[in-house]
Amino acid sequence: MRRSAWATALLSALLTVTAVPLATAAQAAASCGTVHGTVADEFTHENLEGIVVDVIGTYYYADRGVVATGTTAADGSFSIPVSCWEISATTRTTDPTGFYGTRFGLAGTDVESGTGFWIGGAGEDVAGDRSVRLTPPGRLVPVEPTRVIDTREDEAGPLAPGERARFLMSDLPEHTVAVVLNLTATQGTASTSYISSLPHENAEVRSSVINSSAGRDVANLVTIPVSRWTESGEPEVILYNNAGYTHVVADLQGYYSADEGAGFEPIAPTRVLDTRGSAPLGPHGTRPLVLAGPGKVAPADAVAAAVTITATEGTARTSYLSAYPSDAVDGSSTSVLNAYQGDDVPNLAIVPLGPDGALTLYNDQGSTHVVVDVVGWFVESRGADFYPLQPQRAVGSGKVDTGSVLAFTAQSAGVEMRDDAVALSLNLTTASASKLSYLTVYPTGTTRPFASNANARPGSDIATGVITRLGPGPAFSVYNNSGDVLALVDVSGYYARND
């Protein structure tokens, strides 16, 4: 249930900063005290030994790099002497084994979200307690699609301009790392707006998960780290609405747990259904799609499929599509995408497989063709764990011409991930398209697959969730088929193996 939502303009304002000269060597030699604290597992509260804690420069002082370093003792504690450099700094906490993801400050997943402090003033305790909580990776627990947010039935009403609304996820298990939601913006009043997910209520808005517009229902699959920096201490999701008023609806597709679940096996996008070669789905029509079993494409222990579903050649002015396990009780009561006549509309979905290894597709109004590409499987016995990141715009996002590619590596994109990461979760937004086009995300160094992840159209900003395999680097590429378009990549997590 939504609670304590408050409307406000962005809390972060532009600040006029006066540059401070760097300290002299003599000043730097003076002791400014220690940076100290404890590193512990966020869920078990176990103190962690052998974790590397670096003190690094931030903002205008990022070029200073590491100015002090230390390692946690058997009780998880660290105490790092620092010199008086007269700089803004934060801590960077790294697990040499790679099991825990890198953290900045208390719990940030990138340097800009790390809590900072000032190093200056000889003899002072520069930072106070700088303890760190490391979040373990998660494995997917898929669920039958379940509606968990619907502001149309909420007394607080739609999200207002600039509002940061908090939604309790109190039914999630205690050790939930992130949630997978099919998020829909509906009944928006602004000609154009966007919705962002935030790690906490006062966080800076740096990326988006949905681009909405008046008179159009827009859905996108989003993976959101749950926020625990709350009064209740229970998991919450925090959504920010940029302009106008809009209702939001969210259907839970699954959650990542540190205790249980299935690992991810990425594959090259594989087309498993294209009804243009047979017959479209009619009004209230269903289509079973068997993916697991003898002679089928799914691994024997697959419990869910990650698929890109595209609606095309629809006859109804508007409709919606659902995707759910074959044994679902009321699967058509939720949706994975909103279809429109004359438009190709894709969306990512994570769908549990029924006992017969099948999922069911449902179309509500008119008739529409449906294309389904599998991008990976969630399997019980192995697979990669998920490391959620606070969503951030990848450096290198920008214009891509006809038939051209934007190439990214983790380092060039400015994203903190393990070198052995096998897949990436991201949000791809297309904007300022000069003509209709489609975009494909794939591992750098491999043949571009016969599949698409996103569709671009002139006059619209469109966000689409993507899970892609990674090439060496780790690296990935974004291909644009036609015209010029802005391709904006927001990274929300990565997958790496720990077995």
Secondary structure, DSSP 8 states (H G I E B T S, - for coil): -EEEEEE-S-S-------------HHHHHSEEEEEEEEEEETTT--B-SS-EEEEEE-GGGGGG-EEEEEE--TTSEEEEEEE---EEEEEEEE-TTSSS--EETTTBSSGGGS--EEE-STTS-SSSB--EEE---BEEEEEEEEEEEEGGG-TT-SB-TTEEEEEE-TTS-TTEEEEEEEEEEES--SSSEEEEEESSTT------SEEEBTTB-EEEEEEEE-B--SSS-S-EEEEEE-SS-BEEEEEEEEEEESSS-BEEEEEEEEEEEEGGGS--B-TTEEEEEE-SSTT-SS-TTEEEEEEEEEEES--SSEEEEEEEETT-SSGGGS-SEEEETT--EEEEEEEE--TTSEEEEEE-SS-BEEEEEEEEEEESSS-BEEEEEEEEE-TT-EEE-TT-EEEEEHHHHT----TT--EEEEEEEEES-SS-EEEEEEETTS---S--SEEE-TT--EEEEEEEE-BTTTEEEEEE-SS-EEEEEEEEEEEE---
